Amino acid sequence: MTVKLVALWTKPNDAEAFDKDYDATHAVLVGKLPGMSSAIFCKSMDPNAQYHRIAELIFDDAGAMGTALGSPEGAELLADAGRLSETFGNQVDVLTVEEQSRI
């Protein structure tokens, strides 16, 4: 069963700079995760929304996700998430979910 790590990024103190940094660094690190099937990056269209960006990291199963996050690439990604939060004054809320159905 497909599983996802869903990262929900709150509003940063400088959205434009955050987006540039996120795209240039963080999204590139996501792409290096071993065993990831795909990733979806989204940006809120609502300036009043609680979350500024959302990312879905998609894996074939929980084992593949665990292996990816436990890898050196996973450690680098998690460290960069902390760096982004510290630099831009926001936080990332993370959910791990199992896909139930698609329409």
NORTAFEN-V412048 format. One record per residue. N is the residue number from 1. RES is the residue in three letters. SS is DSSP state (~ for helix, > for strand, _ for the rest). PHI is phi in degrees with one decimal (999 if undefined). Layout:
# NORTAFEN-V412048
N:RES:SS:PHI
N:RES:SS:PHI
This chain:
# NORTAFEN-V412048
1:MET:_:999
2:THR:_:-61.5
3:VAL:>:-123.8
4:LYS:>:-134.9
5:LEU:>:-102.0
6:VAL:>:-108.0
7:ALA:>:-105.8
8:LEU:>:-111.8
9:TRP:>:-93.9
10:THR:>:-72.8
11:LYS:_:-63.5
12:PRO:_:-84.4
13:ASN:_:-73.3
14:ASP:_:-140.4
15:ALA:~:-60.9
16:GLU:~:-64.3
17:ALA:~:-66.7
18:PHE:~:-59.8
19:ASP:~:-60.1
20:LYS:~:-63.4
21:ASP:~:-65.9
22:TYR:~:-58.7
23:ASP:~:-67.0
24:ALA:~:-76.4
25:THR:~:-119.1
26:HIS:~:-66.8
27:ALA:~:-62.2
28:VAL:~:-64.6
29:LEU:~:-65.8
30:VAL:~:-57.2
31:GLY:~:-62.7
32:LYS:_:-90.3
33:LEU:_:-63.9
34:PRO:_:-72.5
35:GLY:_:80.1
36:MET:>:-79.7
37:SER:>:-74.2
38:SER:>:-168.2
39:ALA:>:-142.4
40:ILE:>:-124.4
41:PHE:>:-113.2
42:CYS:>:-128.6
43:LYS:>:-128.3
44:SER:_:-63.1
45:MET:_:-93.5
46:ASP:_:-102.5
47:PRO:_:-64.9
48:ASN:_:-98.0
49:ALA:_:-69.5
50:GLN:_:-66.5
51:TYR:>:-107.7
52:HIS:>:-90.6
53:ARG:>:-138.5
54:ILE:>:-135.9
55:ALA:>:-127.7
56:GLU:>:-116.4
57:LEU:>:-102.1
58:ILE:>:-109.3
59:PHE:>:-129.8
60:ASP:_:-66.3
61:ASP:_:-160.8
62:ALA:~:-63.5
63:GLY:~:-63.0
64:ALA:~:-64.7
65:MET:~:-65.8
66:GLY:~:-61.6
67:THR:~:-62.9
68:ALA:~:-63.1
69:LEU:~:-71.5
70:GLY:~:-85.3
71:SER:_:-79.9
72:PRO:~:-57.8
73:GLU:~:-65.5
74:GLY:~:-64.5
75:ALA:~:-62.1
76:GLU:~:-65.2
77:LEU:~:-64.1
78:LEU:~:-63.9
79:ALA:~:-63.4
80:ASP:~:-68.0
81:ALA:~:-60.7
82:GLY:~:-63.5
83:ARG:~:-63.1
84:LEU:~:-60.9
85:SER:~:-60.9
86:GLU:~:-67.1
87:THR:~:-70.1
88:PHE:~:-110.7
89:GLY:_:65.9
90:ASN:_:-119.8
91:GLN:_:-137.1
92:VAL:>:-119.0
93:ASP:>:-95.8
94:VAL:>:-121.1
95:LEU:>:-120.3
96:THR:>:-111.1
97:VAL:>:-132.3
98:GLU:>:-108.1
99:GLU:_:-66.7
100:GLN:_:-100.9
101:SER:_:-165.4
102:ARG:_:-133.5
103:ILE:_:-115.0
